[in-house]
Amino acid sequence: MGQNSLKILVVDDSEEIRELVTFFLQANMECEIVTANSSRKALEIFKKDPTFNLIVSDLHMPDGHGIDLVRYFDKNDSQMPIVILSGEATNKFPELKTRKHLTWIAKPFSDDELIAAVQSQIGDYAAANKGTAQIEMGAYIPVKLDLLRMIRKVQTPLFIKINNSKFIKMTPEESIFNQDQYQKFKHKGVEYLYIESFQTEKFICEFRKNTLSQEAWKQASANEAQGFINLNIDLMRNISNQLGWREELLKLAQENIQRVLHLVSQEKQLNLLVQKFLHIEKFGFADHCTLSALVATALAEKLGVGTPENFRLLTFAALFHDMTLSDEQYDNKSKFIKNIRRGEHLHLKDAKEVFAHSAKAAAMVKNWDFCPSGVDIVIMNHHELADGTGFPMGRQAEQLDLLSVIFIVAEEFAQFGIDASGMPTVERYIHATKDKHGKNPFKEVYKILIDSVAKKMVA
């Protein structure tokens, strides 16, 4: 580090947040970062080395509260700049409102919010210390191996540092940083790999979405989200009972839907989507979305990919996949899809909008930090078919990932249930879809659904 680089103490009980803050800071300024997982540990570190220029801390932590840090510095060094990161309300702590050298940021936060807060506090510190804190960005940004393993999918080349002026490229433009690679570099004593600074935004896109979406999900606790929207539970239970699914699956789907809608309600630009769920029209848009979430949740569990992350991803996809359609376009979607199949959509405005709605919705969720990474892929693919005759990309079955196929089949069955006024029969569904899903992974997913229906019918 340079002689005038900043020394920052980052305090948070979440490893993901510590890594996220560290990377954001090192990607934007020359600085040395030391981390602590509690305020107690942070104070131990600071008392041994009081040379830090800035404290960035969570507020609520299991082993000591962040307010303890503020009170310590108020007593011993009132000039110490502090940035507080928290989902708690500041009105509980008057010190946060009156302290001069303090900025509070609500969790979940963006990189821009964090950097702006740090810049503001650095400015105060630099003025008080005759400009010794200088902001500077190098040509290469260090990335911890633990962070790379956490991200796993890396969208930019990774470099290894030979000396301050020489870096060697180790991976291609896109790569998977798996456990084997992690162990290989660890064995060589490597702690950091590097990315080119101009690739920073591209690199952090996946990490930011993964970390911030997880943090947002934690903030939207089940208790807080419960009852936010009056879901049509009777319809969901009817379909669940017809398929013989456990009550726990219905409750899980319901909880995840509520939590997604609670998160959506916090975003002004997504208010239109929330409005579509406020007044449920029986067998309309909201029912289609919630049934899609339920069926996708059940299929994921039965196919052995029922992780909390996948349930969350599929629920977001279910609620967002048709979000850019107008009410009229949604109500007449089947007709417009027929126009698309016949190639007539280029001359029909609404059919053209239906053709484009997958890409439009995918772009919206990709640009929303608090939506999990990968939702955009599932939404983009939700009108593709096994034989390549779907849209908008015309992808073949082998070009589609399993989660996309799970959602395609779930959305199709949900729509079939809506068209049948909530009472689909196995015979009608098989007759309508038997020739569509002959290739894997469609065949595998379709069989799980048909077996569920068939077993219930026998019972």
C-alpha distance (Angstrom), angle and dihedral (degrees) to the residues before:
residue distance angle dihedral
M1 . . .
G2 3.77 . .
Q3 3.78 121.8 .
N4 3.80 91.6 -106.4
S5 3.79 98.4 40.1
L6 3.78 118.9 130.4
K7 3.77 123.8 -105.5
I8 3.79 111.1 -146.8
L9 3.80 130.7 -174.7
V10 3.84 112.0 -149.3
V11 3.82 115.6 -162.8
D12 3.83 124.4 -171.1
D13 3.81 134.6 128.4
S14 3.83 90.0 -137.2
E15 3.81 113.3 84.5
E16 3.81 90.3 -157.3
I17 3.80 92.3 55.4
R18 3.82 92.0 46.4
E19 3.80 90.2 52.3
L20 3.80 92.4 44.6
V21 3.82 93.6 50.9
T22 3.80 91.2 44.8
F23 3.77 92.8 52.2
F24 3.80 94.6 44.7
L25 3.80 90.7 52.2
Q26 3.80 96.9 44.3
A27 3.79 90.2 46.2
N28 3.79 91.0 57.5
M29 3.80 106.9 34.0
E30 3.77 143.1 16.2
C31 3.78 104.5 -97.3
E32 3.77 146.0 139.7
I33 3.79 113.9 -125.9
V34 3.80 126.7 -156.3
T35 3.81 117.8 -178.2
A36 3.80 135.1 -154.4
N37 3.80 130.2 -175.2
S38 3.83 96.3 -145.7
S39 3.79 141.1 23.8
R40 3.80 89.3 -113.9
K41 3.81 90.9 56.4
A42 3.81 90.7 44.1
L43 3.80 91.7 55.5
E44 3.81 90.6 48.9
I45 3.81 89.7 53.1
F46 3.78 94.0 45.7
K47 3.81 94.8 48.6
K48 3.81 89.3 54.5
D49 3.81 92.9 44.8
P50 3.83 114.9 20.9
T51 3.82 93.9 175.4
F52 3.80 96.7 102.9
N53 3.80 117.9 126.7
L54 3.81 98.1 -162.2
I55 3.82 141.0 18.0
V56 3.83 121.0 -147.8
S57 3.80 109.6 -173.6
D58 3.76 144.8 169.0
L59 3.79 114.4 -127.5
H60 3.81 105.2 -143.5
M61 3.82 114.3 49.1
P62 3.82 131.2 153.0
D63 3.82 96.0 -122.6
G64 3.78 104.1 48.4
H65 3.79 129.9 -22.8
G66 3.80 123.9 -98.3
I67 3.78 88.9 -123.8
D68 3.82 86.3 69.0
L69 3.81 88.2 66.6
V70 3.79 92.2 50.2
R71 3.80 91.4 49.8
Y72 3.80 91.9 47.5
F73 3.79 92.5 53.7
D74 3.80 92.3 42.4
K75 3.78 86.7 58.6
N76 3.81 98.6 40.0
D77 3.83 109.2 20.9
S78 3.79 115.2 10.0
Q79 3.83 90.3 177.4
M80 3.83 94.5 62.7
P81 3.85 107.5 117.5
I82 3.80 112.7 -127.5
V83 3.80 131.8 -172.2
I84 3.81 114.3 -163.7
L85 3.82 120.4 -155.3
S86 3.79 113.9 -165.2
G87 3.77 148.4 137.3
E88 3.81 90.3 -147.0
A89 3.78 123.3 101.2
T90 3.80 115.0 -101.6
N91 3.81 93.7 -140.6
K92 3.81 88.3 81.3
F93 3.81 90.3 67.2
P94 3.83 118.1 45.3
E95 3.84 89.5 -171.8
L96 3.79 89.8 71.1
K97 3.79 92.0 58.1
T98 3.78 98.7 45.2
R99 3.80 103.0 38.0
K100 3.80 110.3 104.9
H101 3.81 100.4 -151.3
L102 3.78 98.6 49.1
T103 3.81 136.0 98.0
W104 3.81 122.7 -170.0
I105 3.84 121.6 -151.9
A106 3.80 123.4 -171.5
K107 3.79 118.3 -127.2
P108 2.95 127.0 -92.4
F109 3.82 92.6 48.8
S110 3.80 136.1 175.3
D111 3.80 126.8 -125.6
D112 3.81 89.8 -111.4
E113 3.81 91.5 56.1
L114 3.78 92.3 48.6
I115 3.80 95.3 47.1
A116 3.82 91.9 46.4
A117 3.81 90.7 52.2
V118 3.80 92.9 47.4
Q119 3.80 91.9 45.9
S120 3.78 89.3 52.5
Q121 3.79 93.0 51.4
I122 3.81 92.5 42.7
G123 3.80 88.5 54.6
D124 3.79 90.3 57.0
Y125 3.78 91.5 47.0
A126 3.81 94.4 45.6
A127 3.80 91.3 50.8
A128 3.78 91.0 50.3
N129 3.82 91.6 47.3
K130 3.81 99.5 43.2
G131 3.76 96.0 -102.8
T132 3.81 99.1 -56.6
A133 3.82 91.9 138.2
Q134 3.78 106.2 79.6
I135 3.78 125.3 -177.3
E136 3.76 112.5 -138.1
M137 3.80 134.4 160.3
G138 3.80 120.9 -150.2
A139 3.80 129.2 -145.4
Y140 3.83 91.7 -108.2
I141 3.79 128.9 40.1
P142 3.84 120.3 -147.2
V143 3.79 117.6 -126.1
K144 3.80 121.7 -169.6
L145 3.80 117.7 -124.5
D146 3.81 89.6 -127.0
L147 3.79 89.6 56.5
L148 3.82 91.6 49.8
R149 3.78 90.7 51.0
M150 3.81 88.5 50.0
I151 3.81 92.8 51.7
R152 3.81 93.5 39.8
K153 3.82 95.4 176.0
V154 3.82 107.8 72.1
Q155 3.80 118.4 -168.7
T156 3.82 98.4 -168.9
P157 3.83 135.2 53.7
L158 3.79 116.6 -88.1
F159 3.81 122.2 -138.5
I160 3.78 134.1 -162.1
K161 3.80 119.6 -139.4
I162 3.81 116.9 -121.9
N163 3.80 95.3 171.4
N164 3.82 137.5 -30.2
S165 3.80 91.8 -72.2
K166 3.82 103.1 32.5
F167 3.82 127.4 68.8
I168 3.82 124.8 169.3
K169 3.81 122.9 -150.3
M170 3.82 111.4 -119.2
T171 3.83 105.6 173.9
P172 3.84 137.6 32.0
E173 3.81 126.1 -107.9
E174 3.80 92.4 -79.1
S175 3.79 123.8 26.5
I176 3.79 144.3 152.6
F177 3.79 113.9 -119.5
N178 3.80 100.9 -152.7
Q179 3.80 135.3 172.8
D180 3.82 92.7 -87.7
Q181 3.80 92.2 56.7
Y182 3.79 90.7 44.8
Q183 3.79 91.5 54.1
K184 3.82 92.5 44.7
F185 3.80 93.3 56.9
K186 3.81 92.9 39.3
H187 3.82 89.3 54.2
K188 3.80 89.1 54.7
G189 3.80 90.8 52.5
V190 3.83 93.8 -110.3
E191 3.80 114.4 151.4
Y192 3.82 99.7 172.1
L193 3.76 138.6 33.8
Y194 3.81 119.9 -168.3
I195 3.78 140.1 -133.3
E196 3.78 127.5 -159.0
S197 3.79 109.8 -95.9
F198 3.82 93.8 -126.2
Q199 3.83 87.7 59.3
T200 3.79 92.7 55.7
E201 3.80 98.6 104.7
K202 3.79 92.5 47.1
F203 3.79 91.2 49.0
I204 3.78 97.2 48.8
C205 3.80 94.7 47.1
E206 3.81 94.2 86.8
F207 3.79 94.7 37.2
R208 3.78 93.3 46.9
K209 3.79 92.5 50.1
N210 3.80 93.0 45.9
T211 3.79 94.8 48.0
L212 3.79 99.9 37.4
S213 3.80 93.8 43.3
Q214 3.81 89.8 52.2
E215 3.79 91.1 48.4
A216 3.81 91.4 47.9
W217 3.80 89.6 49.0
K218 3.81 90.7 54.3
Q219 3.80 90.6 49.8
A220 3.82 90.9 52.5
S221 3.78 92.4 65.3
A222 3.77 119.2 -173.0
N223 3.80 92.4 -111.8
E224 3.80 92.8 51.7
A225 3.81 93.7 47.3
Q226 3.80 97.1 42.5
G227 3.78 113.3 116.1
F228 3.80 93.2 7.1
I229 3.80 90.8 127.8
N230 3.80 126.0 24.3
L231 3.80 98.1 -123.1
N232 3.79 120.9 -162.7
I233 3.79 92.7 -111.3
D234 3.82 93.5 166.7
L235 3.79 91.3 62.3
M236 3.82 92.3 45.6
R237 3.80 91.0 48.7
N238 3.81 91.4 48.0
I239 3.81 92.1 55.3
S240 3.81 91.3 42.6
N241 3.79 91.6 51.9
Q242 3.81 92.1 47.9
L243 3.80 89.4 55.1
G244 3.79 95.0 43.5
W245 3.79 94.9 -120.7
R246 3.78 123.2 162.1
E247 3.80 119.2 -98.2
E248 3.81 87.9 -123.7
L249 3.83 90.2 64.8
L250 3.78 91.0 54.1
K251 3.81 91.1 49.3
L252 3.82 91.5 47.7
A253 3.80 92.3 50.7
Q254 3.81 91.3 46.3
E255 3.82 92.3 50.0
N256 3.81 93.2 48.4
I257 3.80 92.2 48.2
Q258 3.80 90.8 51.4
R259 3.80 91.8 49.3
V260 3.81 93.5 49.5
L261 3.79 91.3 49.0
H262 3.79 90.4 48.3
L263 3.82 89.9 54.6
V264 3.78 91.1 46.6
S265 3.80 90.2 52.1
Q266 3.82 89.3 62.1
E267 3.82 92.0 61.5
K268 3.81 116.2 77.8
Q269 3.80 93.3 -160.1
L270 3.82 89.6 58.6
N271 3.79 95.3 49.8
L272 3.81 92.0 110.3
L273 3.79 90.6 62.5
V274 3.80 91.4 51.0
Q275 3.79 90.3 51.6
K276 3.81 90.0 58.0
F277 3.81 88.9 62.0
L278 3.79 98.1 43.5
H279 3.80 94.4 75.0
I280 3.77 109.2 35.2
E281 3.78 115.4 -153.0
K282 3.78 108.8 -156.8
F283 3.81 109.8 -105.9
G284 3.80 90.7 2.7
F285 3.82 137.4 115.5
A286 3.82 97.7 -54.8
D287 3.81 93.2 47.6
H288 3.80 91.3 49.2
C289 3.81 91.5 51.9
T290 3.79 96.1 44.8
L291 3.81 93.3 46.1
S292 3.81 89.2 50.0
A293 3.81 88.7 54.1
L294 3.79 92.4 48.8
V295 3.83 95.4 48.5
A296 3.80 92.7 43.9
T297 3.82 90.4 50.4
A298 3.81 91.9 52.0
L299 3.81 94.3 45.6
A300 3.81 92.0 49.5
E301 3.79 90.9 52.5
K302 3.80 94.2 47.3
L303 3.82 91.7 47.7
G304 3.79 91.7 54.0
V305 3.81 96.7 -111.0
G306 3.81 96.5 99.6
T307 3.78 98.9 131.8
P308 3.82 121.4 148.4
E309 3.82 88.4 -113.0
N310 3.82 92.8 53.9
F311 3.81 93.3 44.6
R312 3.80 88.7 52.1
L313 3.81 93.2 47.1
L314 3.82 93.3 49.5
T315 3.81 91.9 47.5
F316 3.81 91.8 53.3
A317 3.81 89.5 48.3
A318 3.81 91.3 49.7
L319 3.79 93.7 53.2
F320 3.81 97.2 41.0
H321 3.80 106.4 36.9
D322 3.82 96.6 91.4
M323 3.80 97.5 27.1
T324 3.82 96.4 116.0
L325 3.82 94.5 55.3
S326 3.78 120.1 100.7
D327 3.81 118.0 -126.4
E328 3.80 90.5 -102.6
Q329 3.79 92.9 48.2
Y330 3.79 91.4 49.5
D331 3.81 93.2 47.4
N332 3.82 90.7 51.6
K333 3.79 97.8 35.2
S334 3.82 95.0 119.4
K335 3.80 90.8 55.2
F336 3.81 92.3 48.3
I337 3.81 91.4 48.4
K338 3.79 88.1 56.4
N339 3.81 88.0 52.6
I340 3.81 88.7 51.9
R341 3.83 92.3 49.8
R342 3.82 88.6 53.9
G343 3.81 92.1 47.3
E344 3.81 92.6 -115.3
H345 3.81 96.9 122.1
L346 3.80 94.7 90.6
H347 3.80 89.0 71.7
L348 3.81 99.5 37.8
K349 3.81 117.7 74.3
D350 3.81 98.1 -152.7
A351 3.81 93.4 42.8
K352 3.80 88.5 50.3
E353 3.82 89.4 52.4
V354 3.80 90.9 50.2
F355 3.82 89.4 50.1
A356 3.82 89.9 53.1
H357 3.82 99.0 40.2
S358 3.82 95.5 91.6
A359 3.80 92.4 56.1
K360 3.81 93.1 42.8
A361 3.81 94.0 51.2
A362 3.82 90.9 44.0
A363 3.81 90.8 53.6
M364 3.82 91.7 50.0
V365 3.81 94.9 52.7
K366 3.81 92.0 42.7
N367 3.80 89.1 58.0
W368 3.81 93.5 47.2
D369 3.81 107.7 88.7
F370 3.78 95.1 -157.3
C371 3.81 93.9 57.6
P372 3.83 111.9 90.3
S373 3.78 119.4 -104.8
G374 3.81 112.0 -99.3
V375 3.80 97.7 35.1
D376 3.81 88.6 102.4
I377 3.82 90.9 57.5
V378 3.81 93.3 51.8
I379 3.80 91.7 47.3
M380 3.80 92.8 47.0
N381 3.81 89.6 53.7
H382 3.80 101.1 42.3
H383 3.84 95.7 105.3
E384 3.82 95.9 42.8
L385 3.82 118.6 114.3
A386 3.80 134.2 -148.4
D387 3.81 93.6 -111.3
G388 3.81 95.4 50.1
T389 3.81 96.0 -107.9
G390 3.81 94.5 113.3
F391 3.80 127.4 98.3
P392 2.98 157.9 -68.9
M393 3.84 94.7 6.2
G394 3.81 102.5 16.9
R395 3.80 91.6 -132.5
Q396 3.80 122.4 -179.6
A397 3.82 122.7 -126.5
E398 3.80 93.1 -100.9
Q399 3.81 90.5 55.7
L400 3.81 92.9 59.7
D401 3.80 126.3 83.8
L402 3.80 121.4 -128.6
L403 3.81 96.1 -106.9
S404 3.81 90.8 53.3
V405 3.79 90.7 51.3
I406 3.80 91.9 46.9
F407 3.78 88.9 54.5
I408 3.82 94.3 44.5
V409 3.81 91.0 55.1
A410 3.82 92.8 41.1
E411 3.80 93.0 50.2
E412 3.80 90.7 47.6
F413 3.81 92.6 51.0
A414 3.81 91.8 45.0
Q415 3.79 90.4 53.4
F416 3.80 89.7 47.2
G417 3.80 88.5 53.3
I418 3.80 91.3 49.2
D419 3.82 91.7 49.2
A420 3.80 88.8 50.3
S421 3.83 90.6 52.2
G422 3.79 91.1 -111.0
M423 3.80 95.2 -51.9
P424 3.83 108.7 94.3
T425 3.82 116.8 169.5
V426 3.79 124.9 -145.1
E427 3.80 92.8 -125.5
R428 3.81 94.3 53.4
Y429 3.79 93.7 44.1
I430 3.83 94.1 48.9
H431 3.79 91.3 46.1
A432 3.81 91.3 51.8
T433 3.81 96.9 45.3
K434 3.83 109.1 24.6
D435 3.82 94.7 106.4
K436 3.81 97.5 44.9
H437 3.79 104.7 68.3
G438 3.79 107.6 46.4
K439 3.81 97.8 125.6
N440 3.79 129.0 69.5
P441 2.95 134.7 -76.6
F442 3.83 84.6 26.8
K443 3.80 92.1 51.0
E444 3.81 92.3 53.4
V445 3.81 94.5 47.5
Y446 3.81 93.5 43.5
K447 3.82 91.3 51.0
I448 3.80 91.2 54.7
L449 3.79 90.7 53.7
I450 3.82 95.1 44.7
D451 3.79 91.5 47.0
S452 3.81 90.0 52.6
V453 3.79 91.4 52.6
A454 3.81 94.5 42.0
K455 3.83 93.9 49.2
K456 3.79 90.9 51.1
M457 3.80 91.8 48.4
V458 3.85 90.4 52.4
A459 3.78 91.0 47.2
